[in-house]
Structures are given as C-alpha cells and as structure tokens.
C-alpha cells in the first residue's frame, strides 16, 4: 500500500488535475485526496474503483503496481 499513494498522485498529475479538481470528479473532499496521496488514509474499495475507472487502470495496478 505504501506505493499506492505515489501511483494515485502520479495518475492525477498525468491528467493535469489538481487535488481540488480530482475531489470534485470523485465527489470527495480535497483533504481526502491529499490524505490518500500522503498515505495518511486508505481509499475505500468504492473510491479505488472510481479511480480505476477514471484513469482506465486495473485495481491490481492501483494497489500493487502490477498490470
């Protein structure tokens, strides 16, 4: 899970989205996005699914980094 925070931040950056924009798209608070990216909180399963759909990646990739 340690590197998941880096993947979440990297994917957001590749789309050119701010944390605030990301929060709006996922219907979350900006602080939640920041906490996920800092590793201070883990996203729920539902949130991970929304990330995967938005970035067109698998849940495996988000969690483990493997395709």
N, C-alpha and C positions, 0 to 999 in steps of 0.2 A: 504493500500500500504506500510505502514511502515515496516511490517514484510516480505514483498516480498523480500526485499534486503537480509534478512537473509536466506530465502529459496534459493535464487539464489546462494549465496555463499556456503551454505551447500551442495547443489546438486553438485556444481562444485568440492568441496572438496571430496565428496563421490566417485567421478570418478577419483580423484587423478590428476586433471588438474590444471595447473597454469592459471593465467589470460591471459597470452600470448597464451597458447595453446587453451584456450577457444575462444579467439578473432579470432584465425586462423580458427577454426572449424565453427564459426558463421559468418565469413567474416566481422568482426567488428574490431575497434581499441581496443588495450589493455586499453586505457584510458576510453573508453565507458564501458567496463566490470567493471572496477574499480568504475566508477560513479554509475552504476546500483547497485553494491554491497554496496556502501556508501549511497545510497538513494539520491544522488545529481542529478540524471537524471532518468526518467522512460523509460523503453524499449518500442519501438513501438510494435504495435499489431503483426506485422510480426516477429519481434525478439522474442516476447513471444511464438509464435507458434513454432519457431525453437528450443527454449529452451525446450518446452514441448515435442517435438518430440525426441530431443536428450536424454532427461532424462526419457522418457516414463512416463510422468505425465500429468495430465489434466491442462488446462488453469485455471480452478477453483482452483486447488491446488496452482499453482504459485501465483495467485492473492489473494486468501482468506485463503489458508492453509487448505481448506476442500476438501476432496476427492469427 
